[in-house]
Amino acid sequence: MMKILNSNLYTTTLTLLIICFVSPSIATTINIDEKVTHDLDMYRSFLSTSEQIELHGEADFVTIGADAGCDFDSNVSSIQDAIDTGSTEVRVASNGSYIESIVLQNQNLILRGGFATCSDAEINNQNFMDLTTINGSANQTPIITVLGETNNLYRLVRLENLFLMGAVVSPPAQGAALSVIEAEVELQLLRVTIFNNTGNIGGGMYINSGFGASQTNINVFAQDMLISSNSSLSLAGGLYCSGGGSQITFTGISTIANNTATTIGGGIFMRGFCQISIYSDPHPNIISTFPGIFNNKSAEEGGGVFLSSSASLYLFGQQMCDSTHCLGSNDAPIYVQGNAADIDNLNKESGGGIYLDGIGGTNEFYANGTWVVDNQAGGNGGGAYVGGNSIFEIERRPGGCWQADRCNLIINNRSGTSIGFGGGFYVDDATMNISHVYLEENRADFGTAIAASGENAMVTIENSVFDDNGNGGADGYSDFAVIRASTGASISIRHSTIADNDAVNSVFEVDPAFGSSMSLSSSVVHDPSSGNLFGPVSGDLTIDCLVSHEPASFTGTNVVVDDPHFVDRTLGNFHLAAGSPAIDLCASISMINPLDMDMETRAWDDPDQIDGMGIFDAGADERYFFEEIFVDGFEN
């Protein structure tokens, strides 16, 4: 059962009680500053173009449609004809019929739909709900192609209120609806939908800045964009992105959904230093509902997203700002939901939601305020597969979030039932750092929540909660262990809470082969329904300051065997109640992120508790006295 707690965690009065605590700086393995700076610069350019459009007079644009007020009659002229006049802006009325293929070669253009008639276009009366359809069914080339030339100037292309649909494109053409190939261009997209197109590579959209001496700069800024129900005959059902000069930024409510790839990357395929970021920013005038990557499917790896050759994907479910502007909000998460890999059930392929390849460089995945839910892989890693040399990181940043407790939620993801590893995440010779994450209701044969394998696999877990993973081996899953390390993997768990799972054999499995190891410090593991903490034979274990349900399966220091006294574990509230033996139990330890599950400073010394080795509470929560006041006065 999903457990979402009240997002209004603190009243103004309680906020005043903690204002004296200063949040320490947060260290991240992946440097996100450069990407956020780039995205905010693109946002400022987008706003500047919007202002310029508002200032355009009659001499600055031409219109096309089916009424008498149009400059071009859509019954006899095409949008390409209007573009070829060299006008700065073309306004397209929805009363016309447009079946064509548009090519932009080394030119600036603003192409805007959403006008009922040309009379509305003349006075800039654009309806945000009106998307003008351009049908590509009559051509074997993409609906809109943006091309560059050798040493061409950097151009601006803006598309607004367009519905690009119906194209069926065969090789060598790539990208059925929108294709940008080695152009020096800033591409701005506002309320553009790419729907029901079929291509060879990139069923919906194709972005390729090239490599080496021919590499260009393609900067895409998309607000309220929908890429849906497209398919590829090869890879990248929805969006293909390649090249170190390719950067794509999605904001507003942008969605990649219901796309299918015959091979890999059902929603998105990205490679060769391509960078994609998605921000969550709900607002009144939206054409989609939820931001993120939904219900995409691939016959092979990467149902939602496939990353290869040093690609980088950033999911920002929390607001990101500089001194003048912000992108995103704290009102809704980014979703990676309902994606599936190995839909043909042939080869047990991995990465239902996200797949990071281990070949050709270091791929990077970063997320905050993110919900990974209901993803399925035929092989390993229902939520995500993280391959060798890749870095995978989820954190919560200081400030607001869509949900006070479960800001990052990894729930109900499943690996294959035929020897599947890592229901939530599978880490294969790669690096994973997760902090302030809830992992719940995930299923696998080995490692219901997380499985790590390989001598280069390093997993760090901080300030996180694991509960309800596994179901006792039912439904074809073995459900062995909540967290598993094998063939040399190293897992470090700090200030985390593991409780009320239903794994089989033990809570943790640390395979002694090749020196697999686990360190478990300043944590709470109260999970009797999963058996002992460890099986009869384990690799290297380092355990210090632990509240546990049993002491027999391991040797550690500062171990307390007792009920941790959570506030309400039945309802998924794993905050510490007054009198918990976990309070003021531990000494200070090195942390990537020293703040607790509520982003509160650790080491509050409870005057009613006898100190153990220090004044740090064990587990994900650092209990303050006003938390109990809040629960008694408001929750009950």
LOLUMSE-193532 format. One record per residue (C-alpha): x, z, y negated. Coordinates in steps of 0.001 Angstrom, whole numbers, plus 500000, padded with zeros to 6 digits. Example, Ala and Ser with C-alpha at 12.3 -4.5 7.8 and 13.67 -1.06 7.14 Angstrom:
<pts>
512300507800504500513670507140501060
</pts>
This chain:
<pts>
500000500000500000501385499017496603501959501954494279501870501238490554502011504297488349500680504842484864502830502803482475502117505181479587504613507687480899505304509684477779503204510683474839504696510696471348505082514471471591507141514222474746509257511460473261510245513845470486511450516304473115514051513878474441515084512113471255518225514223471108519586512611474278521747509579473547521711506762476089525225505937477263526436502365477289525421500363480361528052498334482191527077495136484005529146493009486336527608489786485046528166489082481348524776488162479906525669488377476208526848484786475864523715483415477510521370485527475379523236484484472218522889480821473206519184481213473958518496482933470633520325480130468798518082477618470581515044479690469606516092479610465941516482475833466156513039475588467778511496477602464928513295475423462363511866472251463928508382473780463853508786474439460137509936470870459522506910469469461364504606471457459095506219469780456087505825466209457388503763463881455222502066460581456117505305458644455757507006460819458386504855459982461421502752457314463101499666457791465274498407456147468449494991456455470070491672454732470687489874455225467349489886453148464201492052455613462267495113455042464449498268453220463395498537451891466971495586451014469191496267452429472652494182449622474197496808447059473210499917449094472355501963451685474189503544454935473135506873453129473538505739450599470913505064453424468481508424455026469257510274451749468716509205451673465074511900454289464471509451456815463062510599460439463032507405461617464727504734460042466936501345461781467218499310460862470302495507461212470374493941462278473642491161459699473344493586456995474442494728456061477939498463456079478524499906454673481748503528453950481072507190454807481338509019455862478168512772455521477594514622457281474771518189456083474313520417457984471914517668458708469373515852461536467643512127461844468310509221464260467980506407463236470358503262465333470000499972465276471868497019467609471585495034465709468969491443464772469804491543461738467491493980460065465137492006461580462274492943464997463620496510463793463995496632462754460356495805466288459223497898467945461975494832469484463632496440470110467005494454471946469697496850474065471764494519473770474791494454469958474628497245468364476655497443464608476248497906462901479623500623460341480278500136458865483736503152457492485562501401456059488608501977452412487665505781452617487534508734453308489811510676455029487019510212458489485428507436458966482883509960459979480214513689459250480486516248460498477946519583458685478091522807458869476134525620456467475357529385456842475304530382459105472403526790459258471219525645461684468523523877464933469396520153464188469218516928466199468967513926465354471129510770467451470964507739467041473224504474468902472568501107469216474316501752466634477024500498466432480616502901464303482672501415463425486032501068461001488909504514459385489028505967458355492381509636457485491914511970456061494538515805456081494627517994455461492750515767456900489986515817460701489798513229463063488353509707461683488541508176463052485336511028463926482981514628462809483481517574463600481177520837461985482242524208462523480511522698462611477041523932464672474109520555466180473327518610469249472368515302468936474191512476471134472902509341471411475036506168473107473800503120473320476077504290470594478449502868470420481972504543468414484744502023468059487558501683466222490871504701463938490719506924462814493588510603461960493326513752461654495385515735464488493761513784466562491277510137465927492022509124467068488543512116467333486214515758466203486436518537467490484144522101466245484711524865466591482117527490465056484400531025466250485125534557465770483849535210463372480989531611462135481021530037465595480757527540465964477920525573468857476442521902469089477387520196472124475879516562472534476921514299475079475224510828475236476774507933477418475631504761477705477731505847475090480246504249474514483652506009472628486471503478472550489286502518470773492508505418468326492493507366467269495574510742465784496384511749463522499234515045465395499317515863468524497268514436470213494153510685469946494466510077471119490905513279471105488838516816469813489412519620470995487111523290470043487372526434470109485253528270472629483105526676471211479969523146471854481230521397474953479906517646475480480256515720478286478578512093479048479473510075481409477306506496482261476440504611481992479721506497479356481689505805478831485373507359476877488243504713476893490972503446475172494125506301472681494369507700471474497703511115470190498788511696468259501994515107469930502274516290472736499937515140474276496657511361474156496722510915475263493105514351474860491539517684473457492705520616474213490402524304473457490847527609472728489138527613475441486434524018474783485369522487477819483645518764478644483593517101481631481940513442482675482036511908485116479539508521486800479780506523486709476544502704486845476883500807485801473764497242484716472863497670480925472925498949480320476452498122477658479029499425479567482057498980483177483161502168484609484640505832483775483986508127482988486873508527481196490186505444481112492436504410479711495812507124477077496121508166475894499568511181474273501182511728472987504695515224474461504570516861477119502347515686478436499001511911478341498895511820479440495253515324478716493947518569477386495428521860478022493573525096476237494429528563475564492990528762478180490233525181478020488989523702480957487038520080482149486946518866484847484544515417486475484686514677488540481581511524490615482036512665492915479243512969491880475621516410490655474545517346490718470841520087490199468316520085491314464680517407488817463575515306487571466501514051488525469953513155486575473069510754487848475676508746491044475606508244494249477558504653493421478473504961491475481750507624491014484408509201487821485612507722487080489035509397485561492074506317485544494256504915483887497359507793481454497952508753480363501465511843478858503105511896477089506483508277475989506340508875473534509193509991476447511432512913474431512802516217476118512033515538479666510778516647478862507232517105481679504728516246482788501214512473482796500864512516483626497152516115482982496108519133481487497886522671481754496505524981479410498387528427480659499381530166477321498894531831475750495858532362478626493437530705481828492277526954481718491756525410484424489598521931485916489582520900488498486993517485490093486489515737492882484629512014493656484559511515491502487649508979491548490467510085489934493784507016489960496024505503488292499099508387485902499783509067484725503339512115483229505086512315481805508588515850483207508760517501485918506656516677487348503256512946487214502645513367488095498965516872486733498491519868485474500456523180486128498686526001484020500116529787484456499925531474484535496481528092485040494787527150487957492544523598489300492520522539491956490033519279493664489077519138496407486478516845498085483996517979498083480390517254500849477876514035500328475963510532499412477021509463497752480248506245496367481691505968499372484040507362502788483290508332503558486875508580500324488845510193498158486194511961496261488995509850495969492131510870494315495422507822494462497680506407492877500848509170490331501438509870489273505015512660487671506976512036485713510164510710487545513199513251485885515504516376487945514732515868488057510960518118490167508715517241491705505353513539491712504573514208492313500887517801491123500553520484489743502845524048489918501505526505487682503369530131488212502244528897488559498646528485491194495918525204492926495086524649495590492428521128496934492014519982499772489809516530501134488915514857499135491671511960500066493941512077498433497391508795498846499269506947497371502246509641494873503222510058493792506872512845492413509050514330492784512498517515494346511087517615495978507665513990496099506604515005496452502946518668495347502800521151493982505326524785493254504451527303491439506605530939490358506335534219491933505278533752490756501680530190492080501387529975494857498805526615496426497944526138499107495285522755500831494981522025503251492135518984505037490716516703503294493202513854504212495546513222502909499082509845503687500652507318502167503079509791499612504439509149498712508078506122499389510233507505500858513421508265497534515075504741496116514838503704492490514224506744490904515859509356492627513675511943494983515183512254496990511927515679498418512832516983500550509926516062500518506257519590499569505177522168497941507468525899497232507157527650495092509766530864493142510489532883494835507764530304495214504989530635498086502526527561499805501040527619502510498350524415504452497599524414506768494562521654508864493040518942507156495065515882508261497025514980507030500518511705508418501860508635507643503953509827504412505510508878503483509060512058501967510456513107502072514104516137503928515573517532505296512289517339505151508506520787503546508216522753501386510598526501501130509993528024498924512668531557500148513474532778496604514143535341495233511630535296498460509618531765498505508215531290501519505937528793503438503850529179506043501128526111508142500349526312510496497401524023512551495162520944511237496950517775512273498758517051510920502236513856512478503569512611509925506058511777511568509412509421508722510374512516506479510660514427508858512944517860510319512213519869509121509247522405507384511507522554506211515098524888507680517723527808505419516735528623504487513136531393503022511093533191504925508346530835507336506515531477509259503286528617511639502480528488514182499677525675516077497973522636515120499955519131516453500530518255515316504048515596515787506709518253516360509404522004517203509640522876516277513213523680512558513038526480512731510449529121514923508868529097515452505127529736517939502344527152519751500230524274518786502518520918520570502115518327520200504849514965520752503179511833519116501831512785517616498431509348518454496961508330515192495328505490515293492812503154513198495017504821511153497729501444510002499096500812508121495861504408506951495611505480509396492914509028510336493880509825512406490818511095515876491632508639518765491366509545522215490068511596524180492572512966521108494372516248521851496168517562518568494731517563519975491176521000520915489739522646520304493096525419517774492468528572517263490454529221514239488255530124510970490007531205507545488784528221505260488105527694501706486859524502502953485178524409506729484645520736506955483591518081508110486040515034506188487314513200506853484022516225505836481911516814509484481035520238511072480707521361513001483772522703516572483942519855518505482346520449522078483402517172523585484620517228527258483551514998528201486504517326526703489125520531528091490588523229525449490203524881523942493253528081521941492834526953520924489358523893520310487202523107516736488299519915516348490330520194514583493688518179511403494091516857508803491680515135511278489342516643513780486923513855516302486408513098517586482905510661520451482388508245518308480375507762515920483306505914518709485120503933519483481959502902515836481783501846515707485434499817518929485224498167518076481922497458514356482303497845513067485854495810515789487549
</pts>
